[in-house]
Amino acid sequence: MGLMKAAVIGAGAIGAVALAPVALAAAGFTAAGIAAGSIGAKMMSAAAVANGGGVAAGGLVAGLQTAGAAGLSTAATAAVAGTGAAVGWLVSFFR
């Protein structure tokens, strides 16, 4: 593997981990709760309707809110870094 390819893969991994909190906040998953009128609020509403009025613990919305409030867990950080590295790998073919 060339040095440039490795750099692009590494940048993808680091960039994904660095931008994950920004993306969560932009979607409305904040430390203060889900922001009104946000994508997160729409997701929460849809989940509540689908579950008869409540949002299921351990579901996608609950997990995203936890990450938005407390940050990514070690496992989530690894998954985000792996996804970013995979995107970097793909991008390296088009440089």
Secondary structure, DSSP 8 states (H G I E B T S, - for coil): --HHHHHHHHHHHHHHHHHHHHHHHHTTEETTEE-TTSHHHHHHHHHHHHTTSS--TTSHHHHHHHHHHH---HHHHHHHHHHHHHHHHHHHTT-
